[in-house]
Amino acid sequence: MKPRKVRMIRFILWIFSIIPLKLNHFIGTVIGQYLYLTKSNSRAIVSKNIQLCFPGLNSKQQQILIRKSLIESGKGLSESGFIWFKNFDDNVKYVTKTLGIQHLRSNKAVILLVPHFGCWELVARMISLTKPVTFMYKILKNKQQNRLLLSKREQGDLLMVPANKKGVIKLQRAINKKQLIAILPDQDPGEMGSILAPFFSQDTRTMTLLVRLTRKNNAQVIMAWTKRLPNAKGYELNLKPVQILSDTNILGDDVSLMNKVIEDLVTTQPEQYLWNYKRFKSVIKY
């Protein structure tokens, strides 16, 4: 990507950061409506995922959910500048309610399971104001974009590590220091470090790292998510202990249990999940 284009992206995100959240989410809603009405590629991906995962909905109900999902995706796009281009202390002003923060006080190692739900960008930012957090991320192919992303995400007590062997070593070191680590496990990592496991009754490639680290370190897993509140009222941060280790001690059962925990959260407000991601790309054609 040319430097001029990166500067343009930076400028647009900066504009999103200085307007009020209500206007920001209004613009995001317009973006989502556009993606829905123009039969965009995003609409095609969201439609495929929702048809796969919610076969019990009739055609009209599926279309309503597809439209709502694209609107939430639009908000996620516009609010990224609002989150990234403000410092953590500014971000926290928009988290109007926090539930379960006491679960971070544990004698065991703590691993944060962070699904792509609501405004997940806020999770590690908010928690790092309480305790240091090491967060794993997927490296972007474009180096300039990746540098921009890191410069906005990695601040204060939030350390970002890449999703590779070096990153895994840094995660383990953080655990050894009794620090929090955070992983977004609901993306397709390819064949390396993954197995097929059901998600909404569809077999899909799922990373094994989180459950492996949990067993190795006898860790407490806490699912953390930031729900986007209606009418641009802000966000609600939630932390909930979850059980992702099966009694069978079989890796496939552990990963399936982890997917089920995420699935249970998604069903509470399915429109806030990241459905415009090709979650099942290893097993189906989009």
C-alpha positions, -999 to +999 in steps of 0.1 A: +000+000+000+013+034-010+023+059+018-003+083+005-031+058+009-020+049+045-020+087+053-055+089+040-066+059+061-050+076+091-068+109+084-102+092+081-097+073+113-086+105+130-118+122+118-138+093+133-119+099+166-129+135+171-167+133+164-191+124+192-198+086+196-235+092+186-225+107+153-198+081+149-223+052+153-247+070+130-221+070+103-214+034+110-251+026+107-251+043+073-221+023+062-238-009+073-270+000+055-250+007+023-232-027+026-266-044+029-284-025+001-256-028-025-253-065-021-216-061-012-190-088-007-195-083+031-232-090+027-224-122+008-201-134+036-225-125+064-254-141+046-235-174+041-224-175+077-259-167+091-275-192+068-251-219+080-253-211+117-290-202+121-308-227+098-338-225+122-346-189+112-369-184+082-357-164+052-372-131+066-356-136+100-323-143+084-324-111+064-332-091+095-302-106+112-280-100+082-290-064+080-284-059+118-251-076+116-239-054+088-250-023+107-229-035+137-200-041+114-203-006+101-202+007+137-172-014+143-154+002+114-163+038+123-155+033+160-121+018+153-108+053+148-127+065+179-109+038+200-074+038+184-069+075+182-078+082+218-057+072+248-068+045+272-080+070+298-103+086+272-115+051+261-125+042+297-150+071+299-172+053+274-173+020+293-204+028+314-206-005+333-181-033+342-192-067+354-170-094+368-137-075+373-132-093+406-125-125+387-091-112+377-081-116+413-070-152+412-042-173+427-040-192+394-027-180+361-054-162+342-060-164+304-085-140+288-106-156+261-117-127+239-142-135+211-148-112+181-179-099+198-190-063+203-161-038+205-134-063+213-107-036+208-117-021+241-112-053+262-075-054+266-073-016+268-096-014+297-081-044+316-046-031+311-055-001+332-059-026+361-031-052+353-005-057+326-019-076+296+000-094+268-023-097+238-018-119+208-026-105+174-025-115+138+002-097+118-012-077+088+004-084+054+009-047+048+038-035+069+027+001+070-007-009+082+008-032+107+030-004+122+000+019+124-020-008+141+007-015+167+013+022+174-023+026+183-028-006+202+004-010+222+004+016+250+010+016+287+007-019+302-007-035+270+019-055+251+011-069+217+027-101+205+024-117+170+006-150+164+038-171+158+063-191+177+080-160+192+047-147+203+038-180+220+071-179+239+063-143+251+028-154+262+043-182+283+068-158+298+040-134+308+021-163+325+053-172+344+054-136+356+017-140+368+006-115+342-026-117+322-025-129+286-054-125+261-062-145+229-089-142+203-093-179+195-123-177+170-104-172+137-092-197+112-054-200+118-048-225+089-037-261+095-008-253+118-018-252+154-055-260+147-080-289+145-115-292+131-141-286+158-178-278+157-190-242+159-227-237+155-228-274+144-203-266+115-169-282+116-143-254+113-106-250+118-100-237+154-068-228+171-056-251+199-032-227+216-055-213+242-066-247+255-030-260+254-018-231+275-047-236+299-038-272+306-001-266+307-004-238+333-035-251+351-049-216+343-083-200+349-099-189+317-120-158+318-141-149+288-140-111+283-162-091+259-174-055+255-210-052+245-220-022+223-249-005+240-279+008+219-283+045+209-245+051+213-248+050+251-213+035+253-201+000+262-204-026+289-173-047+298-180-082+310-157-108+325-169-143+332-150-175+343-156-203+318-147-240+317-130-251+285-112-282+297-131-314+292-131-343+317-118-366+289-085-347+287-088-350+249-077-319+229-106-321+204-131-322+233-114-292+249-115-272+217-151-281+211-160-270+246-142-237+240-162-231+208-194-239+226-186-213+253-182-187+225-213-199+207-234-194+239-222-158+241-229-151+204-265-164+207-273-137+233-268-109+207-258-126+174-258-093+155-228-081+175-206-111+164-181-106+135-200-125+108-183-107+079-152-129+085-148-161+065-149-183+097-155-215+078-131-209+048-112-241+054-143-263+048-166-243+025-164-219-004-175-183+000 
